[in-house]
């Protein structure tokens, strides 16, 4: 059993898509790609610059507190202070240290410093004085000698060295924030989100940044920690600073708005320019195509590629037009020669055909009988 190959449809409808529109489409895709790259590039550069400024301010605040805080008063408060009913302390030393932190915040309003010491338990610290206690929301402050269990370990590391809180990449952070939002309604899905984000970090696809900002219900923050040394240079406590960095979102949004506006203005202008340029360069091709269609239809009399050839500064289109003009002339000559040969051949064929028909008639018995009768008649007339 043989199978015939199906031939493609010869009369399949083809949609004409000119070079001009192909170029415009390509320009649109390229422009969109450039826009995405520029948006990410400028946003990254601006946010990194803002991050660097936040880090510098945070570091200066940490160093300033670690160098100027009254270490002896702090240690005396830890040894002899007593918490009050609100969870803080009425001790004069507590009030003095809290006023000191408030003064620091007055100099650097974005800084929210606190003092803490090591705990007997692993990965745990104890707050001593927290500037949040003097704010409008004292409930967010760490209480006097209130323990705090650290999951990341950064705040504990700050007891022995200056460190910054490492942060998740934005994608992982968004996953975990999403998990927090749905934790009450869909705990299993929230756990899956959290585990997936941690897995992306662990495999190195989205590694943590050594310094950056993170978000919580109070806003966006950057945190750092530094040990407080006694007169012998031994770490006896530490200072932590949560630096408010909400303006980073403002920087990011402002940059994106500026880039977007710039591209919205530039795109139509560049599109018009590209359209005009492509029209200028494709117009000779359109004329060339029209002349080539005449050649394909055999209409050589009105074909004239020479009008597409420039006198000065010829380019590839001019060279192609010259070649096609010469080709069209040769094709026309060959076709005229072929027509003359065909006409001559037709005449010869007609003569041969007539001769063949005459021979066929002459060779018939009827024609021979007529010849014999004619010969007999001529003979009788001669005898008379």
C-alpha positions as CSV (number, residue, x, y, z in Angstrom):
1,X,0.0,0.0,0.0
2,X,1.6,3.3,-1.1
3,X,1.0,6.6,0.6
4,X,1.0,9.7,-1.5
5,X,2.7,12.7,-0.1
6,X,0.4,15.7,0.3
7,X,1.5,18.7,-1.6
8,X,1.3,22.1,0.1
9,X,-1.6,24.2,-1.0
10,X,-0.5,26.3,-3.9
11,X,-3.2,28.8,-3.5
12,X,-2.7,29.4,0.1
13,X,-3.5,33.0,1.1
14,X,-0.4,34.9,2.1
15,X,-0.6,38.1,4.1
16,X,1.7,40.8,3.0
17,X,3.8,42.2,5.9
18,X,6.1,45.0,4.6
19,X,9.6,45.7,5.7
20,X,8.5,49.0,7.2
21,X,6.1,47.3,9.7
22,X,8.6,44.6,10.4
23,X,11.1,47.2,11.4
24,X,8.5,49.1,13.5
25,X,7.6,45.9,15.2
26,X,11.2,45.0,15.9
27,X,11.7,48.5,17.2
28,X,8.8,48.2,19.5
29,X,10.1,44.9,20.9
30,X,13.7,46.4,21.3
31,X,12.3,49.5,22.9
32,X,10.3,47.5,25.4
33,X,13.5,45.4,26.2
34,X,15.5,48.6,26.6
35,X,12.8,50.0,28.9
36,X,12.8,47.0,31.2
37,X,16.6,46.9,31.3
38,X,16.8,50.7,32.0
39,X,14.1,50.6,34.6
40,X,15.8,47.8,36.5
41,X,19.2,49.4,36.1
42,X,18.3,52.9,37.2
43,X,16.1,51.5,40.0
44,X,18.9,49.3,41.2
45,X,21.5,52.1,41.1
46,X,19.3,54.5,42.9
47,X,18.3,52.0,45.6
48,X,21.9,50.9,46.1
49,X,23.0,54.5,46.5
50,X,20.2,55.1,49.0
51,X,21.1,51.8,50.8
52,X,24.7,53.0,51.0
53,X,23.6,56.3,52.6
54,X,21.4,54.4,55.1
55,X,24.3,52.1,56.0
56,X,26.6,55.1,56.5
57,X,24.0,56.9,58.8
58,X,23.3,53.6,60.7
59,X,27.1,53.0,61.2
60,X,27.7,56.5,62.5
61,X,24.8,56.2,64.9
62,X,26.1,52.8,66.2
63,X,29.6,54.1,66.6
64,X,28.4,57.3,68.3
65,X,26.4,55.5,70.9
66,X,29.0,52.8,71.5
67,X,31.6,55.5,72.2
68,X,29.6,58.0,74.2
69,X,27.2,55.9,76.3
70,X,27.9,55.7,80.0
71,X,29.0,52.1,80.3
72,X,29.3,52.2,84.1
73,X,25.8,53.5,84.5
74,X,24.5,50.8,82.2
75,X,26.2,48.0,84.1
76,X,25.0,49.4,87.4
77,X,21.4,49.6,86.1
78,X,21.6,45.9,85.0
79,X,23.0,44.8,88.4
80,X,20.7,46.9,90.6
81,X,17.7,48.1,88.6
82,X,14.2,46.8,89.1
83,X,11.4,46.6,86.6
84,X,8.2,48.5,87.2
85,X,4.6,47.4,86.5
86,X,4.8,48.7,82.9
87,X,7.8,46.5,82.2
88,X,10.3,49.3,82.2
89,X,12.0,50.8,85.3
90,X,11.7,53.8,87.5
91,X,15.4,53.7,88.3
92,X,17.1,57.1,87.7
93,X,19.7,55.5,85.7
94,X,17.1,54.0,83.3
95,X,15.5,57.4,82.9
96,X,18.9,59.0,82.2
97,X,19.9,56.4,79.6
98,X,16.5,56.6,78.0
99,X,16.8,60.4,77.7
100,X,20.2,59.8,76.2
101,X,18.7,57.6,73.5
102,X,16.0,60.2,72.9
103,X,18.7,62.8,72.3
104,X,20.4,60.5,69.8
105,X,17.1,60.1,68.0
106,X,16.6,63.9,68.0
107,X,19.9,64.2,66.0
108,X,19.0,61.2,63.7
109,X,15.2,61.0,63.6
110,X,15.2,57.8,61.6
111,X,17.2,55.9,64.2
112,X,15.5,53.8,66.9
113,X,18.3,52.7,69.2
114,X,18.2,50.3,72.1
115,X,20.8,48.8,74.6
116,X,20.9,45.1,75.5
117,X,23.1,42.5,77.2
118,X,23.7,38.8,76.8
119,X,21.4,36.3,78.4
120,X,22.2,33.0,80.1
121,X,20.4,31.1,77.3
122,X,21.7,30.4,73.9
123,X,20.6,32.7,71.1
124,X,18.9,35.0,73.6
125,X,19.5,38.6,74.7
126,X,17.9,40.9,77.3
127,X,16.8,44.4,76.6
128,X,17.9,47.1,79.0
129,X,16.7,50.4,77.5
130,X,14.7,50.9,74.3
131,X,13.9,54.3,72.8
132,X,10.5,53.0,71.9
133,X,9.6,53.3,75.6
134,X,9.6,57.1,75.2
135,X,7.5,57.0,72.0
136,X,3.7,57.1,71.4
137,X,3.8,53.3,71.2
138,X,5.7,52.1,74.3
139,X,4.1,48.7,73.9
140,X,6.5,48.1,71.0
141,X,9.5,48.6,73.2
142,X,11.6,45.9,74.7
143,X,11.1,46.0,78.5
144,X,13.8,46.3,81.1
145,X,15.7,43.0,81.2
146,X,13.0,41.5,78.9
147,X,14.4,38.4,77.2
148,X,14.3,38.1,73.4
149,X,15.0,34.9,71.5
150,X,16.8,35.5,68.2
151,X,16.0,33.3,65.2
152,X,18.6,34.8,62.9
153,X,21.4,35.3,65.5
154,X,22.5,38.7,64.2
155,X,21.5,40.5,67.4
156,X,23.4,38.0,69.4
157,X,26.5,38.4,67.2
158,X,26.4,42.1,67.8
159,X,27.6,41.4,71.4
160,X,31.0,40.5,70.1
161,X,31.4,42.3,66.7
162,X,29.8,45.0,64.6
163,X,27.3,43.3,62.3
164,X,24.3,44.2,60.2
165,X,21.1,42.3,59.8
166,X,21.2,40.3,56.6
167,X,18.0,40.5,54.6
168,X,16.2,38.4,52.1
169,X,16.0,39.3,48.4
170,X,12.9,41.1,47.4
171,X,11.3,38.0,45.8
172,X,11.8,35.9,48.9
173,X,10.7,38.7,51.2
174,X,7.5,39.0,49.2
175,X,6.9,35.3,49.5
176,X,7.3,35.4,53.3
177,X,5.2,38.5,53.6
178,X,2.5,36.8,51.7
179,X,2.8,33.9,54.1
180,X,2.3,36.2,57.0
181,X,-0.8,37.7,55.4
182,X,-2.5,34.3,54.9
183,X,-1.2,32.5,58.0
184,X,-4.5,32.7,59.9
185,X,-6.7,31.7,57.0
186,X,-4.4,29.1,55.2
187,X,-1.6,28.0,57.6
188,X,-0.5,25.1,55.4
189,X,-0.1,27.3,52.4
190,X,1.7,30.0,54.5
191,X,4.1,27.3,55.7
192,X,4.7,26.2,52.1
193,X,5.4,29.8,51.0
194,X,7.9,30.3,53.9
195,X,9.7,27.0,53.3
196,X,9.9,27.6,49.5
197,X,11.4,31.1,50.2
198,X,13.9,29.6,52.6
199,X,14.8,26.9,50.1
200,X,15.5,29.4,47.4
201,X,17.8,31.2,49.8
202,X,19.6,28.0,50.9
203,X,20.3,26.8,47.4
204,X,21.9,30.1,46.5
205,X,19.3,31.1,43.9
206,X,18.3,34.1,46.0
207,X,21.0,34.5,48.6
208,X,20.6,36.9,51.4
209,X,22.2,40.4,51.2
210,X,24.7,41.3,53.8
211,X,23.1,44.6,54.2
212,X,19.7,45.9,53.1
213,X,16.2,46.8,54.2
214,X,13.4,44.6,55.3
215,X,9.7,45.3,55.9
216,X,7.4,44.7,58.9
217,X,4.1,46.1,60.2
218,X,5.9,49.3,61.3
219,X,7.5,50.1,57.9
220,X,10.8,49.4,56.2
221,X,14.0,49.1,58.2
222,X,17.7,48.4,58.2
223,X,19.3,47.1,61.4
224,X,22.8,47.0,62.8
225,X,24.5,46.0,66.1
226,X,27.8,46.9,67.8
227,X,29.4,45.8,71.1
228,X,29.8,48.2,74.0
229,X,33.3,47.9,75.6
230,X,34.3,48.6,79.1
231,X,37.5,50.5,80.1
232,X,39.5,47.3,79.5
233,X,38.1,46.9,76.0
234,X,36.0,43.9,76.9
235,X,32.5,43.7,75.4
236,X,30.0,44.0,78.2
237,X,26.8,45.0,76.3
238,X,25.7,46.0,72.9
239,X,23.7,48.7,71.1
240,X,21.3,47.9,68.3
241,X,19.7,50.4,66.0
242,X,16.7,49.9,63.8
243,X,17.0,52.6,61.1
244,X,13.8,53.6,59.4
245,X,14.2,53.5,55.6
246,X,10.7,54.0,54.2
247,X,12.0,56.7,51.9
248,X,13.8,53.9,50.0
249,X,10.4,53.0,48.6
250,X,9.8,56.6,47.7
251,X,13.2,56.6,45.9
252,X,12.3,53.4,44.0
253,X,8.9,54.7,43.0
254,X,10.2,58.1,42.0
255,X,12.9,56.6,39.8
256,X,10.4,54.2,38.2
257,X,8.0,57.1,37.5
258,X,10.8,59.2,36.0
259,X,12.0,56.4,33.7
260,X,8.4,55.5,32.7
261,X,7.6,59.2,31.9
262,X,10.9,59.5,29.9
263,X,10.1,56.4,27.8
264,X,6.5,57.5,27.3
265,X,7.7,60.7,25.8
266,X,10.5,59.1,23.9
267,X,8.7,56.2,22.4
268,X,6.2,58.1,20.1
269,X,8.9,60.5,19.0
270,X,11.3,57.6,18.1
271,X,8.5,55.6,16.5
272,X,7.8,58.6,14.1
273,X,11.5,58.9,13.3
274,X,11.8,55.2,12.7
275,X,8.7,55.3,10.5
276,X,10.0,58.2,8.4
277,X,13.5,56.5,8.1
278,X,12.0,53.2,7.1
279,X,9.7,54.9,4.6
280,X,12.7,56.7,3.0
281,X,14.7,53.4,2.7
282,X,11.8,51.1,1.7
283,X,10.3,53.4,-1.0
284,X,12.9,52.4,-3.6
285,X,12.2,48.8,-2.7
286,X,8.5,49.3,-3.3
287,X,9.3,50.8,-6.8
288,X,11.7,48.0,-7.4
289,X,9.1,45.4,-6.5
290,X,6.6,47.0,-8.9
291,X,9.0,46.9,-11.8
292,X,9.9,43.3,-10.9
293,X,6.2,42.3,-11.1
294,X,6.0,43.8,-14.6
295,X,9.0,41.6,-15.6
296,X,7.2,38.5,-14.1
297,X,4.1,39.4,-16.2
298,X,6.2,39.7,-19.3
299,X,5.5,43.4,-19.8
300,X,9.0,44.5,-20.8
301,X,8.0,47.6,-22.7
302,X,7.2,49.7,-19.7
303,X,9.9,48.2,-17.4
304,X,12.6,50.7,-16.5
305,X,14.9,49.9,-13.6
306,X,17.2,52.7,-14.6
307,X,15.0,55.3,-12.9
308,X,15.9,53.7,-9.6
309,X,19.6,54.2,-10.1
310,X,21.0,57.3,-8.5
311,X,23.7,59.4,-10.3
312,X,25.8,59.9,-7.2
313,X,26.6,57.8,-4.2
314,X,25.0,54.5,-5.5
315,X,24.2,51.9,-2.9
316,X,23.2,48.2,-2.9
317,X,19.7,49.0,-4.2
318,X,21.2,50.9,-7.2
319,X,23.5,48.0,-8.0
320,X,20.6,45.6,-7.8
321,X,18.4,47.8,-10.0
322,X,21.3,48.0,-12.5
323,X,21.6,44.2,-12.6
324,X,17.8,43.7,-12.9
325,X,17.7,46.3,-15.7
326,X,20.3,44.5,-17.7
327,X,18.6,41.2,-16.9
328,X,15.2,42.5,-18.1
329,X,16.8,43.8,-21.4
330,X,18.4,40.4,-22.0
331,X,15.2,38.5,-21.2
332,X,13.3,40.8,-23.6
333,X,15.8,40.2,-26.4
334,X,15.7,36.4,-25.8
335,X,11.9,36.4,-25.8
336,X,11.8,38.3,-29.1
337,X,14.3,36.0,-30.7
338,X,12.3,33.0,-29.4
339,X,9.1,34.4,-30.8
340,X,10.7,34.8,-34.3
341,X,12.0,31.3,-34.1
342,X,8.6,30.0,-33.1
343,X,6.9,31.9,-36.0
344,X,9.4,30.5,-38.5
345,X,9.0,27.1,-37.1
346,X,5.3,27.4,-37.4
347,X,5.6,28.3,-41.1
348,X,7.9,25.4,-41.7
349,X,5.6,23.1,-39.9
350,X,2.6,24.3,-42.0
351,X,4.5,23.8,-45.3
352,X,5.5,20.3,-44.3
353,X,2.0,19.5,-43.2
354,X,0.6,20.7,-46.5
355,X,3.2,18.7,-48.5
356,X,2.4,15.6,-46.4
357,X,-1.3,16.1,-47.1
358,X,-0.7,16.4,-50.8
359,X,1.4,13.2,-50.8
360,X,-1.3,11.4,-49.0
361,X,-3.8,12.5,-51.6
362,X,-1.5,11.6,-54.5
363,X,-0.8,8.1,-53.1
364,X,-4.5,7.2,-52.9
365,X,-6.1,4.8,-55.4
366,X,-8.7,7.4,-56.2
367,X,-6.1,10.0,-57.2
368,X,-4.3,7.4,-59.3
369,X,-7.5,6.4,-61.1
370,X,-8.2,10.0,-61.9
371,X,-4.7,10.4,-63.3
372,X,-5.3,7.3,-65.5
373,X,-8.6,8.6,-66.7
374,X,-7.0,11.9,-67.5
375,X,-4.2,10.3,-69.4
376,X,-6.7,8.2,-71.4
377,X,-8.7,11.3,-72.4
378,X,-5.6,13.0,-73.5
379,X,-4.6,10.0,-75.6
380,X,-8.0,9.8,-77.4
381,X,-7.9,13.5,-78.2
382,X,-4.5,13.1,-79.8
383,X,-5.6,10.2,-82.1
384,X,-8.5,12.2,-83.4
